[in-house]
Amino acid sequence: MTRQTLMVQGCTSDAGKSALVTALCRWLRRRGVRVAPFKPQNMALNSAVTADGGEIGRAQAVQAQACGLSPHSDMNPVLLKPHSDTGCQVILQGRVYSNMEAGAYHDYKPRARAAVLDSFARLSRQYRAVIVEGAGSPAEINLRAGDIANMGFAEAVDCPVILVADIDRGGVFAHLVGTLALLSDAERARVQGFVINRFRGDLALLQPGLDWLQGETGKPVLGVLPYLHGLHLEAEDALPTAAAEAAGAFRVIVPVLPRISNHTDFDALRLHPQVDFRFVAVEEAPPPADLIILPGSKSVAADLAFLRQRGWVAHLQRHLRYGGKLLGICGGFQMLGRAIHDPLGLEGAPGSCAGLGWLGMETTLEAEKQLRNVTGSLALADAPVAGYEIHAGVSSGPALARPWAMLDGRPDGAVAEDGQIAGTYLHGLFDTPAAADAVLAWAGLRAGLGTASAPDVHALREAAIERLADAVEAHLDLPRLLEILETPWRT
């Protein structure tokens, strides 16, 4: 059969590229098409561990679920994890390649392009269709030279493109027309149509604008997707802005570190009917809470210094003095120890810094990153748990003799002698309802506050994927989309 590729590009970040790719993948799977997702280059601090032991963006892991596949490193061959405003860790085909400043990575892109095309070639040999997600916008003219994320990739593999724009933020017609205006003639010809995302209102009132857009550009509007209220789909990188719809009396807060990573760890808490969950800016004085969680971080020492500068050590001490519980996850766990050593300069200048000193352990960052999917049980009530580990640090010390969990037959994390402070390397801790219930019970949530248990995040994600596919089937011009997919593209 003919192999098909379609690329979804967006007028802006967060226009809906990830969601549309997810929806198209599930729609094609429903039709019996063997399909895979692909994102050439991704910049995100939310990542997932793949079946082949690599690391990719979480959005591509969700898209793999939409296809009925296990995530694979080829689905996102270049992942950039920022550790400062100008530098990032470069993950190449699932493995750490190097830390680079922005200028150095720009010079490196021709080599990264080879990895991108290599991974794409493998996927295209294995699957009937590949749905590709762009990054940011193709109209970022300052990044056009050596582009591998948008039109540069589309031209390299010679595939058609559809352009998605978010009407909810306003200016949708300017976004679409302006994006086209900044493309070359060949790139404009490659765009086969538009999708307008997150529409709320009377479609009849929008129709004159759609007619004008088609007349002005000569490109069809392939559909208008509605705003899907209450949709739960993991964010690629941006923190969620909406509060939980049903906040409970039990309060959990997480400080928003400058380089917070894998904040999707807290989706289950945000959706828990008994929990009032809040991300709190480090610049703010935190409100009273039952549980404070120090999250993962791409720059642990720098983020810990930022917490200290903003007075959070005193806030945490007061929280503990009044009986609150404190949990650290991954980088947050490392912060709880006596020291963090970075002899290779993996997250900044080589050296060491003092930790908070509340767990008897020290952490050394090593060049080889720990990447694994794990299952096991928490020491708390022997609750089953499943998740993943992504960390460069190796911790040691007497605190580890009181582990938080047993994962694949080995101890993980630590619990303080008084049981008030704990830490773990496990991401996805709250995604298993029994584990979430056990952790919240440890933190003080009592049955008297209600009977609802933690939500099943995997089931919610599956339901969201189905809703997205339903929306595509109801609101997009599917015959036209199939024509774009099935007609061999020629520039």
CORQUI-V650285 format. One record per run of one state. SS is the DSSP state (alpha for helix, beta for strand, coil for the rest). FROM is the first residue (numbers start at 1). LEN is the number of residues. If there is no record, write none. Layout:
ss,from,len
SS,FROM,LEN
SS,FROM,LEN
This chain:
ss,from,len
coil,1,3
beta,4,7
coil,11,6
alpha,17,14
coil,31,4
beta,35,4
coil,39,2
beta,41,3
coil,44,3
beta,47,3
coil,50,5
beta,55,3
alpha,58,10
coil,68,5
alpha,73,4
coil,77,1
beta,78,5
coil,83,4
beta,87,6
coil,93,2
beta,95,7
alpha,102,25
coil,127,2
beta,129,5
coil,134,7
alpha,141,3
coil,144,7
alpha,151,7
coil,158,2
beta,160,7
coil,167,5
alpha,172,10
coil,182,3
alpha,185,6
beta,191,9
coil,200,3
alpha,203,15
coil,218,3
beta,221,6
coil,227,23
beta,250,7
coil,257,3
beta,260,2
coil,262,1
alpha,263,8
coil,271,4
beta,275,7
coil,282,9
beta,291,4
coil,295,1
beta,296,2
coil,298,2
alpha,300,10
coil,310,2
alpha,312,10
coil,322,3
beta,325,5
coil,330,1
alpha,331,5
coil,336,3
beta,339,4
coil,343,8
beta,351,4
coil,355,7
beta,362,17
coil,379,5
beta,384,13
coil,397,1
alpha,398,4
coil,402,3
beta,405,3
coil,408,2
beta,410,3
coil,413,1
beta,414,2
coil,416,5
beta,421,4
coil,425,2
beta,427,1
coil,428,5
alpha,433,11
coil,444,3
alpha,447,3
coil,450,7
alpha,457,19
beta,476,1
coil,477,1
alpha,478,9
coil,487,5
